[in-house]
């Protein structure tokens, strides 16, 4: 159970869900149409409860595994598994791909925000796509190299 909990907490899907919930809270708070006003508080409460659940799961994991703690606030993402030189090289390659992704995505995102400025949700959508793209690309690269090592 301990490894499964750690794997869930470190999953890129968990990171994307947290990103989606954060973007959703911003959308509901600032941009949602008035017709959905009855659901604003319910959505925000649900999203905050899920974020709180994530924090509680980290605390549970840390209590059960004091030698393998996950940081609540970390300058280094917990996706970085730099246990040895091989993992450092894989992390370097994945980070390089993410850098190239942002090199292209930031100007395109800015252009999309400018072109679709009459749609107030576009900046949040651009942020979500860029964040989700980063997580996906990083994990895709790490997985590719780890599969090569296994095969």
C-alpha positions in Angstrom: 0.0 0.0 0.0 2.9 2.4 0.8 4.4 2.1 -2.6 1.0 2.4 -4.3 0.2 5.6 -2.3 3.7 7.0 -3.2 3.2 6.1 -6.9 -0.2 7.8 -6.9 1.1 10.9 -5.2 4.0 11.1 -7.7 1.9 10.3 -10.7 1.8 12.8 -13.6 -1.9 12.3 -13.6 -2.1 13.5 -10.0 -0.1 16.6 -11.0 -2.5 17.2 -14.0 -5.6 16.8 -11.8 -4.2 19.4 -9.3 -3.4 21.7 -12.2 -7.0 21.2 -13.6 -8.5 21.8 -10.2 -6.5 25.0 -9.7 -7.4 26.3 -13.2 -11.1 25.3 -12.5 -11.2 27.3 -9.3 -9.8 30.3 -11.1 -12.3 29.9 -13.9 -15.3 29.5 -11.5 -14.1 32.4 -9.4 -13.4 34.9 -12.1 -15.0 33.8 -15.4 -17.9 31.4 -15.0 -21.2 32.6 -16.4 -23.7 33.9 -13.9 -26.1 31.1 -14.8 -23.7 28.7 -13.1 -23.5 30.8 -9.9 -25.5 28.2 -7.9 -22.7 25.7 -8.5 -19.7 28.0 -7.9 -19.4 27.3 -4.2 -20.0 23.6 -4.6 -17.3 23.3 -7.2 -14.8 25.4 -5.2 -15.5 23.4 -2.1 -15.1 20.1 -3.9 -11.9 21.2 -5.6 -10.5 22.5 -2.3 -11.5 19.2 -0.6 -9.6 17.2 -3.3 -6.5 19.4 -2.9 -6.8 18.9 0.9 -7.1 15.2 0.4 -3.9 15.3 -1.6 -2.1 17.0 1.3 -3.5 14.6 3.8 -2.3 11.6 1.7 1.2 13.1 1.6 1.1 13.5 5.4 -0.1 9.9 5.8 2.7 8.7 3.5 5.3 10.7 5.3 4.2 9.3 8.7 4.3 5.7 7.4 7.6 6.1 5.5 9.8 8.6 7.5 12.9 7.7 5.4 11.1 8.2 2.1 9.2 11.5 2.8 7.5 13.6 0.1 8.0 17.3 0.6 4.9 19.4 0.9 6.8 22.4 -0.5 9.8 21.4 -2.6 12.0 23.4 -4.9 12.9 20.2 -6.7 9.9 18.4 -8.2 9.4 14.9 -6.8 9.4 13.5 -10.3 13.1 13.9 -10.4 14.5 10.5 -9.6 18.2 11.3 -9.6 19.4 8.2 -7.7 22.2 7.5 -10.0 24.0 8.8 -13.1 21.6 7.0 -15.5 18.6 8.6 -13.9 20.3 12.0 -14.0 20.9 11.6 -17.7 17.2 10.6 -18.3 16.0 13.6 -16.2 18.4 15.8 -18.2 17.0 14.6 -21.5 13.3 14.9 -20.3 14.0 18.5 -19.0 15.6 19.4 -22.3 12.5 18.3 -24.2 10.3 20.3 -21.8 12.5 23.4 -22.3 12.1 23.1 -26.1 8.4 22.6 -25.6 8.2 25.9 -23.7 10.4 27.6 -26.2 7.7 27.0 -28.8 4.6 27.0 -26.5 5.1 30.4 -24.8 5.1 32.4 -28.1 2.2 30.4 -29.5 0.3 30.7 -26.2 0.9 34.5 -26.2 -0.3 34.7 -29.8 -3.4 32.6 -29.0 -4.2 34.9 -26.1 -3.9 38.0 -28.4 -5.9 36.5 -31.2 -8.7 35.2 -29.0 -8.7 38.1 -26.5 -12.4 38.4 -26.6 -12.7 35.0 -25.0 -11.8 35.5 -21.3 -11.1 31.8 -20.7 -8.3 31.5 -23.2 -5.4 32.5 -20.9 -6.5 29.9 -18.4 -6.9 27.3 -21.2 -3.4 28.2 -22.5 -1.9 27.8 -18.9 -3.6 24.4 -18.5 -2.5 23.1 -21.9 1.1 24.3 -21.3 1.2 22.8 -17.8 -0.4 19.5 -18.8 1.9 19.4 -21.9 4.9 19.8 -19.6 3.8 16.9 -17.4 2.9 14.7 -20.3 6.1 15.4 -22.2 8.4 14.9 -19.2 6.8 11.6 -18.2 6.7 10.4 -21.9 10.4 10.9 -22.2 11.2 9.3 -18.8 9.0 6.3 -19.7 10.7 6.0 -23.1 14.2 5.7 -21.6 13.1 3.4 -18.8 11.5 1.1 -21.3 14.7 1.0 -23.3 16.6 0.0 -20.2 14.1 -2.8 -19.3 14.0 -4.2 -22.9 
